[in-house]
């Protein structure tokens, strides 16, 4: 076993981990935005009246 890893493999692993975490965070954000959207629209309607 080599202790010194190929930097490209390490970089690839880091990129894969970052992409999966970003995708997970994005799906959570999208769900949160969908939950908040109706109240945001209501706030927009209230703001238009003033």
mmCIF entry with sequence, helices, sheets and N, C-alpha, C, O atoms, coordinates in Angstrom:
data_MODEL
# 
_entry.id   MODEL 
# 
_entity.id                         1 
_entity.type                       polymer 
_entity.pdbx_number_of_molecules   1 
# 
_entity_poly.entity_id                      1 
_entity_poly.type                           'polypeptide(L)' 
_entity_poly.nstd_linkage                   no 
_entity_poly.nstd_monomer                   no 
_entity_poly.pdbx_seq_one_letter_code       
;(UNK)(UNK)(UNK)(UNK)(UNK)(UNK)(UNK)(UNK)(UNK)(UNK)(UNK)(UNK)(UNK)(UNK)(UNK)(UNK)
(UNK)(UNK)(UNK)(UNK)(UNK)(UNK)(UNK)(UNK)(UNK)(UNK)(UNK)(UNK)(UNK)(UNK)(UNK)(UNK)
(UNK)(UNK)(UNK)(UNK)(UNK)(UNK)(UNK)(UNK)(UNK)(UNK)(UNK)(UNK)(UNK)(UNK)(UNK)(UNK)
(UNK)(UNK)
;
_entity_poly.pdbx_seq_one_letter_code_can   XXXXXXXXXXXXXXXXXXXXXXXXXXXXXXXXXXXXXXXXXXXXXXXXXX 
_entity_poly.pdbx_strand_id                 A 
# 
loop_
_entity_poly_seq.entity_id 
_entity_poly_seq.num 
_entity_poly_seq.mon_id 
_entity_poly_seq.hetero 
1 1  UNK n 
1 2  UNK n 
1 3  UNK n 
1 4  UNK n 
1 5  UNK n 
1 6  UNK n 
1 7  UNK n 
1 8  UNK n 
1 9  UNK n 
1 10 UNK n 
1 11 UNK n 
1 12 UNK n 
1 13 UNK n 
1 14 UNK n 
1 15 UNK n 
1 16 UNK n 
1 17 UNK n 
1 18 UNK n 
1 19 UNK n 
1 20 UNK n 
1 21 UNK n 
1 22 UNK n 
1 23 UNK n 
1 24 UNK n 
1 25 UNK n 
1 26 UNK n 
1 27 UNK n 
1 28 UNK n 
1 29 UNK n 
1 30 UNK n 
1 31 UNK n 
1 32 UNK n 
1 33 UNK n 
1 34 UNK n 
1 35 UNK n 
1 36 UNK n 
1 37 UNK n 
1 38 UNK n 
1 39 UNK n 
1 40 UNK n 
1 41 UNK n 
1 42 UNK n 
1 43 UNK n 
1 44 UNK n 
1 45 UNK n 
1 46 UNK n 
1 47 UNK n 
1 48 UNK n 
1 49 UNK n 
1 50 UNK n 
# 
_struct_asym.id          A 
_struct_asym.entity_id   1 
# 
_struct_conf.conf_type_id            HELX_P 
_struct_conf.id                      HELX_P1 
_struct_conf.pdbx_PDB_helix_id       AA1 
_struct_conf.beg_label_comp_id       UNK 
_struct_conf.beg_label_asym_id       A 
_struct_conf.beg_label_seq_id        7 
_struct_conf.pdbx_beg_PDB_ins_code   ? 
_struct_conf.end_label_comp_id       UNK 
_struct_conf.end_label_asym_id       A 
_struct_conf.end_label_seq_id        49 
_struct_conf.pdbx_end_PDB_ins_code   ? 
_struct_conf.beg_auth_comp_id        UNK 
_struct_conf.beg_auth_asym_id        A 
_struct_conf.beg_auth_seq_id         7 
_struct_conf.end_auth_comp_id        UNK 
_struct_conf.end_auth_asym_id        A 
_struct_conf.end_auth_seq_id         49 
_struct_conf.pdbx_PDB_helix_class    1 
_struct_conf.details                 ? 
_struct_conf.pdbx_PDB_helix_length   43 
# 
_struct_conf_type.id          HELX_P 
_struct_conf_type.criteria    ? 
_struct_conf_type.reference   ? 
# 
loop_
_atom_site.group_PDB 
_atom_site.id 
_atom_site.type_symbol 
_atom_site.label_atom_id 
_atom_site.label_alt_id 
_atom_site.label_comp_id 
_atom_site.label_asym_id 
_atom_site.label_entity_id 
_atom_site.label_seq_id 
_atom_site.pdbx_PDB_ins_code 
_atom_site.Cartn_x 
_atom_site.Cartn_y 
_atom_site.Cartn_z 
_atom_site.occupancy 
_atom_site.B_iso_or_equiv 
_atom_site.pdbx_formal_charge 
_atom_site.auth_seq_id 
_atom_site.auth_comp_id 
_atom_site.auth_asym_id 
_atom_site.auth_atom_id 
_atom_site.pdbx_PDB_model_num 
ATOM 1   N N  . UNK A 1 1  ? 0.841   -1.206 0.000  1.00 0.00 ? 1  UNK A N  1 
ATOM 2   C CA . UNK A 1 1  ? 0.000   0.000  0.000  1.00 0.00 ? 1  UNK A CA 1 
ATOM 3   C C  . UNK A 1 1  ? 0.872   1.250  0.000  1.00 0.00 ? 1  UNK A C  1 
ATOM 4   O O  . UNK A 1 1  ? 1.806   1.372  0.792  1.00 0.00 ? 1  UNK A O  1 
ATOM 5   N N  . UNK A 1 2  ? 0.557   2.159  -0.884 1.00 0.00 ? 2  UNK A N  1 
ATOM 6   C CA . UNK A 1 2  ? 1.274   3.426  -0.916 1.00 0.00 ? 2  UNK A CA 1 
ATOM 7   C C  . UNK A 1 2  ? 0.598   4.410  0.040  1.00 0.00 ? 2  UNK A C  1 
ATOM 8   O O  . UNK A 1 2  ? -0.621  4.578  0.012  1.00 0.00 ? 2  UNK A O  1 
ATOM 9   N N  . UNK A 1 3  ? 1.379   5.040  0.861  1.00 0.00 ? 3  UNK A N  1 
ATOM 10  C CA . UNK A 1 3  ? 0.817   6.055  1.752  1.00 0.00 ? 3  UNK A CA 1 
ATOM 11  C C  . UNK A 1 3  ? 0.547   7.345  0.985  1.00 0.00 ? 3  UNK A C  1 
ATOM 12  O O  . UNK A 1 3  ? -0.427  8.050  1.251  1.00 0.00 ? 3  UNK A O  1 
ATOM 13  N N  . UNK A 1 4  ? 1.433   7.643  0.022  1.00 0.00 ? 4  UNK A N  1 
ATOM 14  C CA . UNK A 1 4  ? 1.273   8.868  -0.764 1.00 0.00 ? 4  UNK A CA 1 
ATOM 15  C C  . UNK A 1 4  ? 0.296   8.596  -1.908 1.00 0.00 ? 4  UNK A C  1 
ATOM 16  O O  . UNK A 1 4  ? 0.613   7.850  -2.835 1.00 0.00 ? 4  UNK A O  1 
ATOM 17  N N  . UNK A 1 5  ? -0.850  9.182  -1.843 1.00 0.00 ? 5  UNK A N  1 
ATOM 18  C CA . UNK A 1 5  ? -1.875  8.980  -2.879 1.00 0.00 ? 5  UNK A CA 1 
ATOM 19  C C  . UNK A 1 5  ? -1.608  9.864  -4.076 1.00 0.00 ? 5  UNK A C  1 
ATOM 20  O O  . UNK A 1 5  ? -0.926  10.885 -3.986 1.00 0.00 ? 5  UNK A O  1 
ATOM 21  N N  . UNK A 1 6  ? -2.165  9.446  -5.203 1.00 0.00 ? 6  UNK A N  1 
ATOM 22  C CA . UNK A 1 6  ? -2.101  10.254 -6.419 1.00 0.00 ? 6  UNK A CA 1 
ATOM 23  C C  . UNK A 1 6  ? -2.948  11.504 -6.201 1.00 0.00 ? 6  UNK A C  1 
ATOM 24  O O  . UNK A 1 6  ? -4.130  11.389 -5.880 1.00 0.00 ? 6  UNK A O  1 
ATOM 25  N N  . UNK A 1 7  ? -2.374  12.693 -6.366 1.00 0.00 ? 7  UNK A N  1 
ATOM 26  C CA . UNK A 1 7  ? -3.138  13.928 -6.112 1.00 0.00 ? 7  UNK A CA 1 
ATOM 27  C C  . UNK A 1 7  ? -4.403  14.022 -6.950 1.00 0.00 ? 7  UNK A C  1 
ATOM 28  O O  . UNK A 1 7  ? -5.403  14.579 -6.496 1.00 0.00 ? 7  UNK A O  1 
ATOM 29  N N  . UNK A 1 8  ? -4.376  13.486 -8.166 1.00 0.00 ? 8  UNK A N  1 
ATOM 30  C CA . UNK A 1 8  ? -5.578  13.552 -9.011 1.00 0.00 ? 8  UNK A CA 1 
ATOM 31  C C  . UNK A 1 8  ? -6.719  12.734 -8.404 1.00 0.00 ? 8  UNK A C  1 
ATOM 32  O O  . UNK A 1 8  ? -7.875  13.154 -8.439 1.00 0.00 ? 8  UNK A O  1 
ATOM 33  N N  . UNK A 1 9  ? -6.389  11.563 -7.847 1.00 0.00 ? 9  UNK A N  1 
ATOM 34  C CA . UNK A 1 9  ? -7.427  10.725 -7.234 1.00 0.00 ? 9  UNK A CA 1 
ATOM 35  C C  . UNK A 1 9  ? -8.017  11.449 -6.030 1.00 0.00 ? 9  UNK A C  1 
ATOM 36  O O  . UNK A 1 9  ? -9.233  11.480 -5.844 1.00 0.00 ? 9  UNK A O  1 
ATOM 37  N N  . UNK A 1 10 ? -7.129  12.038 -5.208 1.00 0.00 ? 10 UNK A N  1 
ATOM 38  C CA . UNK A 1 10 ? -7.600  12.773 -4.036 1.00 0.00 ? 10 UNK A CA 1 
ATOM 39  C C  . UNK A 1 10 ? -8.492  13.936 -4.463 1.00 0.00 ? 10 UNK A C  1 
ATOM 40  O O  . UNK A 1 10 ? -9.557  14.154 -3.885 1.00 0.00 ? 10 UNK A O  1 
ATOM 41  N N  . UNK A 1 11 ? -8.054  14.676 -5.472 1.00 0.00 ? 11 UNK A N  1 
ATOM 42  C CA . UNK A 1 11 ? -8.843  15.809 -5.967 1.00 0.00 ? 11 UNK A CA 1 
ATOM 43  C C  . UNK A 1 11 ? -10.200 15.338 -6.482 1.00 0.00 ? 11 UNK A C  1 
ATOM 44  O O  . UNK A 1 11 ? -11.225 15.969 -6.224 1.00 0.00 ? 11 UNK A O  1 
ATOM 45  N N  . UNK A 1 12 ? -10.195 14.223 -7.215 1.00 0.00 ? 12 UNK A N  1 
ATOM 46  C CA . UNK A 1 12 ? -11.450 13.679 -7.722 1.00 0.00 ? 12 UNK A CA 1 
ATOM 47  C C  . UNK A 1 12 ? -12.389 13.313 -6.599 1.00 0.00 ? 12 UNK A C  1 
ATOM 48  O O  . UNK A 1 12 ? -13.584 13.602 -6.668 1.00 0.00 ? 12 UNK A O  1 
ATOM 49  N N  . UNK A 1 13 ? -11.857 12.669 -5.542 1.00 0.00 ? 13 UNK A N  1 
ATOM 50  C CA . UNK A 1 13 ? -12.688 12.290 -4.398 1.00 0.00 ? 13 UNK A CA 1 
ATOM 51  C C  . UNK A 1 13 ? -13.280 13.525 -3.734 1.00 0.00 ? 13 UNK A C  1 
ATOM 52  O O  . UNK A 1 13 ? -14.465 13.554 -3.401 1.00 0.00 ? 13 UNK A O  1 
ATOM 53  N N  . UNK A 1 14 ? -12.443 14.547 -3.544 1.00 0.00 ? 14 UNK A N  1 
ATOM 54  C CA . UNK A 1 14 ? -12.923 15.791 -2.917 1.00 0.00 ? 14 UNK A CA 1 
ATOM 55  C C  . UNK A 1 14 ? -14.037 16.407 -3.756 1.00 0.00 ? 14 UNK A C  1 
ATOM 56  O O  . UNK A 1 14 ? -15.053 16.847 -3.217 1.00 0.00 ? 14 UNK A O  1 
ATOM 57  N N  . UNK A 1 15 ? -13.847 16.440 -5.077 1.00 0.00 ? 15 UNK A N  1 
ATOM 58  C CA . UNK A 1 15 ? -14.861 17.025 -5.959 1.00 0.00 ? 15 UNK A CA 1 
ATOM 59  C C  . UNK A 1 15 ? -16.168 16.252 -5.887 1.00 0.00 ? 15 UNK A C  1 
ATOM 60  O O  . UNK A 1 15 ? -17.245 16.846 -5.840 1.00 0.00 ? 15 UNK A O  1 
ATOM 61  N N  . UNK A 1 16 ? -16.074 14.910 -5.876 1.00 0.00 ? 16 UNK A N  1 
ATOM 62  C CA . UNK A 1 16 ? -17.291 14.092 -5.801 1.00 0.00 ? 16 UNK A CA 1 
ATOM 63  C C  . UNK A 1 16 ? -18.027 14.365 -4.499 1.00 0.00 ? 16 UNK A C  1 
ATOM 64  O O  . UNK A 1 16 ? -19.248 14.515 -4.492 1.00 0.00 ? 16 UNK A O  1 
ATOM 65  N N  . UNK A 1 17 ? -17.281 14.429 -3.390 1.00 0.00 ? 17 UNK A N  1 
ATOM 66  C CA . UNK A 1 17 ? -17.911 14.681 -2.084 1.00 0.00 ? 17 UNK A CA 1 
ATOM 67  C C  . UNK A 1 17 ? -18.565 16.060 -2.080 1.00 0.00 ? 17 UNK A C  1 
ATOM 68  O O  . UNK A 1 17 ? -19.691 16.218 -1.609 1.00 0.00 ? 17 UNK A O  1 
ATOM 69  N N  . UNK A 1 18 ? -17.855 17.055 -2.605 1.00 0.00 ? 18 UNK A N  1 
ATOM 70  C CA . UNK A 1 18 ? -18.418 18.412 -2.630 1.00 0.00 ? 18 UNK A CA 1 
ATOM 71  C C  . UNK A 1 18 ? -19.676 18.468 -3.489 1.00 0.00 ? 18 UNK A C  1 
ATOM 72  O O  . UNK A 1 18 ? -20.658 19.104 -3.106 1.00 0.00 ? 18 UNK A O  1 
ATOM 73  N N  . UNK A 1 19 ? -19.654 17.808 -4.649 1.00 0.00 ? 19 UNK A N  1 
ATOM 74  C CA . UNK A 1 19 ? -20.827 17.839 -5.528 1.00 0.00 ? 19 UNK A CA 1 
ATOM 75  C C  . UNK A 1 19 ? -22.032 17.192 -4.856 1.00 0.00 ? 19 UNK A C  1 
ATOM 76  O O  . UNK A 1 19 ? -23.143 17.717 -4.930 1.00 0.00 ? 19 UNK A O  1 
ATOM 77  N N  . UNK A 1 20 ? -21.813 16.044 -4.194 1.00 0.00 ? 20 UNK A N  1 
ATOM 78  C CA . UNK A 1 20 ? -22.953 15.376 -3.553 1.00 0.00 ? 20 UNK A CA 1 
ATOM 79  C C  . UNK A 1 20 ? -23.506 16.230 -2.421 1.00 0.00 ? 20 UNK A C  1 
ATOM 80  O O  . UNK A 1 20 ? -24.723 16.326 -2.263 1.00 0.00 ? 20 UNK A O  1 
ATOM 81  N N  . UNK A 1 21 ? -22.624 16.858 -1.622 1.00 0.00 ? 21 UNK A N  1 
ATOM 82  C CA . UNK A 1 21 ? -23.132 17.703 -0.541 1.00 0.00 ? 21 UNK A CA 1 
ATOM 83  C C  . UNK A 1 21 ? -23.876 18.907 -1.124 1.00 0.00 ? 21 UNK A C  1 
ATOM 84  O O  . UNK A 1 21 ? -24.908 19.312 -0.590 1.00 0.00 ? 21 UNK A O  1 
ATOM 85  N N  . UNK A 1 22 ? -23.357 19.485 -2.222 1.00 0.00 ? 22 UNK A N  1 
ATOM 86  C CA . UNK A 1 22 ? -24.041 20.616 -2.845 1.00 0.00 ? 22 UNK A CA 1 
ATOM 87  C C  . UNK A 1 22 ? -25.418 20.208 -3.349 1.00 0.00 ? 22 UNK A C  1 
ATOM 88  O O  . UNK A 1 22 ? -26.384 20.953 -3.188 1.00 0.00 ? 22 UNK A O  1 
ATOM 89  N N  . UNK A 1 23 ? -25.513 19.022 -3.963 1.00 0.00 ? 23 UNK A N  1 
ATOM 90  C CA . UNK A 1 23 ? -26.801 18.557 -4.480 1.00 0.00 ? 23 UNK A CA 1 
ATOM 91  C C  . UNK A 1 23 ? -27.775 18.353 -3.325 1.00 0.00 ? 23 UNK A C  1 
ATOM 92  O O  . UNK A 1 23 ? -28.947 18.718 -3.428 1.00 0.00 ? 23 UNK A O  1 
ATOM 93  N N  . UNK A 1 24 ? -27.290 17.767 -2.217 1.00 0.00 ? 24 UNK A N  1 
ATOM 94  C CA . UNK A 1 24 ? -28.162 17.550 -1.056 1.00 0.00 ? 24 UNK A CA 1 
ATOM 95  C C  . UNK A 1 24 ? -28.638 18.898 -0.515 1.00 0.00 ? 24 UNK A C  1 
ATOM 96  O O  . UNK A 1 24 ? -29.823 19.070 -0.230 1.00 0.00 ? 24 UNK A O  1 
ATOM 97  N N  . UNK A 1 25 ? -27.709 19.859 -0.372 1.00 0.00 ? 25 UNK A N  1 
ATOM 98  C CA . UNK A 1 25 ? -28.073 21.183 0.156  1.00 0.00 ? 25 UNK A CA 1 
ATOM 99  C C  . UNK A 1 25 ? -29.058 21.862 -0.786 1.00 0.00 ? 25 UNK A C  1 
ATOM 100 O O  . UNK A 1 25 ? -30.023 22.478 -0.334 1.00 0.00 ? 25 UNK A O  1 
ATOM 101 N N  . UNK A 1 26 ? -28.821 21.753 -2.114 1.00 0.00 ? 26 UNK A N  1 
ATOM 102 C CA . UNK A 1 26 ? -29.706 22.383 -3.089 1.00 0.00 ? 26 UNK A CA 1 
ATOM 103 C C  . UNK A 1 26 ? -31.116 21.821 -2.994 1.00 0.00 ? 26 UNK A C  1 
ATOM 104 O O  . UNK A 1 26 ? -32.082 22.583 -3.029 1.00 0.00 ? 26 UNK A O  1 
ATOM 105 N N  . UNK A 1 27 ? -31.254 20.500 -2.876 1.00 0.00 ? 27 UNK A N  1 
ATOM 106 C CA . UNK A 1 27 ? -32.601 19.918 -2.811 1.00 0.00 ? 27 UNK A CA 1 
ATOM 107 C C  . UNK A 1 27 ? -33.303 20.371 -1.538 1.00 0.00 ? 27 UNK A C  1 
ATOM 108 O O  . UNK A 1 27 ? -34.508 20.618 -1.547 1.00 0.00 ? 27 UNK A O  1 
ATOM 109 N N  . UNK A 1 28 ? -32.551 20.482 -0.438 1.00 0.00 ? 28 UNK A N  1 
ATOM 110 C CA . UNK A 1 28 ? -33.163 20.974 0.807  1.00 0.00 ? 28 UNK A CA 1 
ATOM 111 C C  . UNK A 1 28 ? -33.587 22.424 0.655  1.00 0.00 ? 28 UNK A C  1 
ATOM 112 O O  . UNK A 1 28 ? -34.672 22.809 1.091  1.00 0.00 ? 28 UNK A O  1 
ATOM 113 N N  . UNK A 1 29 ? -32.719 23.238 0.027  1.00 0.00 ? 29 UNK A N  1 
ATOM 114 C CA . UNK A 1 29 ? -33.053 24.645 -0.180 1.00 0.00 ? 29 UNK A CA 1 
ATOM 115 C C  . UNK A 1 29 ? -34.291 24.781 -1.060 1.00 0.00 ? 29 UNK A C  1 
ATOM 116 O O  . UNK A 1 29 ? -35.174 25.591 -0.778 1.00 0.00 ? 29 UNK A O  1 
ATOM 117 N N  . UNK A 1 30 ? -34.353 23.982 -2.132 1.00 0.00 ? 30 UNK A N  1 
ATOM 118 C CA . UNK A 1 30 ? -35.507 24.043 -3.028 1.00 0.00 ? 30 UNK A CA 1 
ATOM 119 C C  . UNK A 1 30 ? -36.781 23.698 -2.269 1.00 0.00 ? 30 UNK A C  1 
ATOM 120 O O  . UNK A 1 30 ? -37.815 24.342 -2.450 1.00 0.00 ? 30 UNK A O  1 
ATOM 121 N N  . UNK A 1 31 ? -36.700 22.667 -1.411 1.00 0.00 ? 31 UNK A N  1 
ATOM 122 C CA . UNK A 1 31 ? -37.882 22.286 -0.644 1.00 0.00 ? 31 UNK A CA 1 
ATOM 123 C C  . UNK A 1 31 ? -38.281 23.419 0.299  1.00 0.00 ? 31 UNK A C  1 
ATOM 124 O O  . UNK A 1 31 ? -39.463 23.730 0.437  1.00 0.00 ? 31 UNK A O  1 
ATOM 125 N N  . UNK A 1 32 ? -37.287 24.036 0.947  1.00 0.00 ? 32 UNK A N  1 
ATOM 126 C CA . UNK A 1 32 ? -37.571 25.135 1.865  1.00 0.00 ? 32 UNK A CA 1 
ATOM 127 C C  . UNK A 1 32 ? -38.192 26.304 1.107  1.00 0.00 ? 32 UNK A C  1 
ATOM 128 O O  . UNK A 1 32 ? -39.144 26.920 1.586  1.00 0.00 ? 32 UNK A O  1 
ATOM 129 N N  . UNK A 1 33 ? -37.655 26.613 -0.076 1.00 0.00 ? 33 UNK A N  1 
ATOM 130 C CA . UNK A 1 33 ? -38.189 27.730 -0.867 1.00 0.00 ? 33 UNK A CA 1 
ATOM 131 C C  . UNK A 1 33 ? -39.631 27.432 -1.260 1.00 0.00 ? 33 UNK A C  1 
ATOM 132 O O  . UNK A 1 33 ? -40.484 28.319 -1.218 1.00 0.00 ? 33 UNK A O  1 
ATOM 133 N N  . UNK A 1 34 ? -39.907 26.186 -1.642 1.00 0.00 ? 34 UNK A N  1 
ATOM 134 C CA . UNK A 1 34 ? -41.279 25.838 -2.021 1.00 0.00 ? 34 UNK A CA 1 
ATOM 135 C C  . UNK A 1 34 ? -42.229 25.997 -0.844 1.00 0.00 ? 34 UNK A C  1 
ATOM 136 O O  . UNK A 1 34 ? -43.386 26.382 -1.017 1.00 0.00 ? 34 UNK A O  1 
ATOM 137 N N  . UNK A 1 35 ? -41.731 25.695 0.369  1.00 0.00 ? 35 UNK A N  1 
ATOM 138 C CA . UNK A 1 35 ? -42.583 25.867 1.552  1.00 0.00 ? 35 UNK A CA 1 
ATOM 139 C C  . UNK A 1 35 ? -42.811 27.343 1.850  1.00 0.00 ? 35 UNK A C  1 
ATOM 140 O O  . UNK A 1 35 ? -43.888 27.733 2.301  1.00 0.00 ? 35 UNK A O  1 
ATOM 141 N N  . UNK A 1 36 ? -41.794 28.160 1.596  1.00 0.00 ? 36 UNK A N  1 
ATOM 142 C CA . UNK A 1 36 ? -41.868 29.588 1.970  1.00 0.00 ? 36 UNK A CA 1 
ATOM 143 C C  . UNK A 1 36 ? -42.566 30.415 0.889  1.00 0.00 ? 36 UNK A C  1 
ATOM 144 O O  . UNK A 1 36 ? -43.091 31.491 1.173  1.00 0.00 ? 36 UNK A O  1 
ATOM 145 N N  . UNK A 1 37 ? -42.572 29.917 -0.342 1.00 0.00 ? 37 UNK A N  1 
ATOM 146 C CA . UNK A 1 37 ? -43.067 30.716 -1.473 1.00 0.00 ? 37 UNK A CA 1 
ATOM 147 C C  . UNK A 1 37 ? -44.476 31.275 -1.271 1.00 0.00 ? 37 UNK A C  1 
ATOM 148 O O  . UNK A 1 37 ? -44.677 32.464 -1.523 1.00 0.00 ? 37 UNK A O  1 
ATOM 149 N N  . UNK A 1 38 ? -45.460 30.492 -0.834 1.00 0.00 ? 38 UNK A N  1 
ATOM 150 C CA . UNK A 1 38 ? -46.815 31.065 -0.664 1.00 0.00 ? 38 UNK A CA 1 
ATOM 151 C C  . UNK A 1 38 ? -46.829 32.263 0.275  1.00 0.00 ? 38 UNK A C  1 
ATOM 152 O O  . UNK A 1 38 ? -47.487 33.265 -0.007 1.00 0.00 ? 38 UNK A O  1 
ATOM 153 N N  . UNK A 1 39 ? -46.094 32.166 1.410  1.00 0.00 ? 39 UNK A N  1 
ATOM 154 C CA . UNK A 1 39 ? -46.086 33.295 2.338  1.00 0.00 ? 39 UNK A CA 1 
ATOM 155 C C  . UNK A 1 39 ? -45.356 34.486 1.726  1.00 0.00 ? 39 UNK A C  1 
ATOM 156 O O  . UNK A 1 39 ? -45.726 35.633 1.978  1.00 0.00 ? 39 UNK A O  1 
ATOM 157 N N  . UNK A 1 40 ? -44.317 34.227 0.920  1.00 0.00 ? 40 UNK A N  1 
ATOM 158 C CA . UNK A 1 40 ? -43.633 35.333 0.240  1.00 0.00 ? 40 UNK A CA 1 
ATOM 159 C C  . UNK A 1 40 ? -44.581 36.018 -0.737 1.00 0.00 ? 40 UNK A C  1 
ATOM 160 O O  . UNK A 1 40 ? -44.595 37.245 -0.827 1.00 0.00 ? 40 UNK A O  1 
ATOM 161 N N  . UNK A 1 41 ? -45.372 35.238 -1.468 1.00 0.00 ? 41 UNK A N  1 
ATOM 162 C CA . UNK A 1 41 ? -46.342 35.819 -2.398 1.00 0.00 ? 41 UNK A CA 1 
ATOM 163 C C  . UNK A 1 41 ? -47.363 36.655 -1.644 1.00 0.00 ? 41 UNK A C  1 
ATOM 164 O O  . UNK A 1 41 ? -47.749 37.731 -2.098 1.00 0.00 ? 41 UNK A O  1 
ATOM 165 N N  . UNK A 1 42 ? -47.801 36.159 -0.489 1.00 0.00 ? 42 UNK A N  1 
ATOM 166 C CA . UNK A 1 42 ? -48.753 36.915 0.322  1.00 0.00 ? 42 UNK A CA 1 
ATOM 167 C C  . UNK A 1 42 ? -48.137 38.231 0.777  1.00 0.00 ? 42 UNK A C  1 
ATOM 168 O O  . UNK A 1 42 ? -48.795 39.272 0.748  1.00 0.00 ? 42 UNK A O  1 
ATOM 169 N N  . UNK A 1 43 ? -46.881 38.186 1.195  1.00 0.00 ? 43 UNK A N  1 
ATOM 170 C CA . UNK A 1 43 ? -46.191 39.418 1.607  1.00 0.00 ? 43 UNK A CA 1 
ATOM 171 C C  . UNK A 1 43 ? -46.097 40.383 0.435  1.00 0.00 ? 43 UNK A C  1 
ATOM 172 O O  . UNK A 1 43 ? -46.267 41.590 0.608  1.00 0.00 ? 43 UNK A O  1 
ATOM 173 N N  . UNK A 1 44 ? -45.824 39.854 -0.773 1.00 0.00 ? 44 UNK A N  1 
ATOM 174 C CA . UNK A 1 44 ? -45.743 40.704 -1.942 1.00 0.00 ? 44 UNK A CA 1 
ATOM 175 C C  . UNK A 1 44 ? -47.078 41.382 -2.228 1.00 0.00 ? 44 UNK A C  1 
ATOM 176 O O  . UNK A 1 44 ? -47.116 42.560 -2.583 1.00 0.00 ? 44 UNK A O  1 
ATOM 177 N N  . UNK A 1 45 ? -48.179 40.632 -2.073 1.00 0.00 ? 45 UNK A N  1 
ATOM 178 C CA . UNK A 1 45 ? -49.504 41.215 -2.293 1.00 0.00 ? 45 UNK A CA 1 
ATOM 179 C C  . UNK A 1 45 ? -49.779 42.312 -1.274 1.00 0.00 ? 45 UNK A C  1 
ATOM 180 O O  . UNK A 1 45 ? -50.332 43.357 -1.617 1.00 0.00 ? 45 UNK A O  1 
ATOM 181 N N  . UNK A 1 46 ? -49.394 42.075 -0.021 1.00 0.00 ? 46 UNK A N  1 
ATOM 182 C CA . UNK A 1 46 ? -49.593 43.093 1.017  1.00 0.00 ? 46 UNK A CA 1 
ATOM 183 C C  . UNK A 1 46 ? -48.766 44.336 0.684  1.00 0.00 ? 46 UNK A C  1 
ATOM 184 O O  . UNK A 1 46 ? -49.241 45.462 0.835  1.00 0.00 ? 46 UNK A O  1 
ATOM 185 N N  . UNK A 1 47 ? -47.528 44.125 0.232  1.00 0.00 ? 47 UNK A N  1 
ATOM 186 C CA . UNK A 1 47 ? -46.651 45.262 -0.075 1.00 0.00 ? 47 UNK A CA 1 
ATOM 187 C C  . UNK A 1 47 ? -47.211 46.066 -1.247 1.00 0.00 ? 47 UNK A C  1 
ATOM 188 O O  . UNK A 1 47 ? -47.065 47.287 -1.281 1.00 0.00 ? 47 UNK A O  1 
ATOM 189 N N  . UNK A 1 48 ? -47.857 45.388 -2.217 1.00 0.00 ? 48 UNK A N  1 
ATOM 190 C CA . UNK A 1 48 ? -48.402 46.107 -3.371 1.00 0.00 ? 48 UNK A CA 1 
ATOM 191 C C  . UNK A 1 48 ? -49.545 47.044 -2.969 1.00 0.00 ? 48 UNK A C  1 
ATOM 192 O O  . UNK A 1 48 ? -49.783 48.063 -3.617 1.00 0.00 ? 48 UNK A O  1 
ATOM 193 N N  . UNK A 1 49 ? -50.240 46.684 -1.901 1.00 0.00 ? 49 UNK A N  1 
ATOM 194 C CA . UNK A 1 49 ? -51.375 47.521 -1.487 1.00 0.00 ? 49 UNK A CA 1 
ATOM 195 C C  . UNK A 1 49 ? -50.912 48.863 -0.939 1.00 0.00 ? 49 UNK A C  1 
ATOM 196 O O  . UNK A 1 49 ? -51.620 49.861 -1.066 1.00 0.00 ? 49 UNK A O  1 
ATOM 197 N N  . UNK A 1 50 ? -49.739 48.895 -0.336 1.00 0.00 ? 50 UNK A N  1 
ATOM 198 C CA . UNK A 1 50 ? -49.272 50.144 0.275  1.00 0.00 ? 50 UNK A CA 1 
ATOM 199 C C  . UNK A 1 50 ? -48.560 51.031 -0.719 1.00 0.00 ? 50 UNK A C  1 
ATOM 200 O O  . UNK A 1 50 ? -48.107 52.118 -0.362 1.00 0.00 ? 50 UNK A O  1 
# 
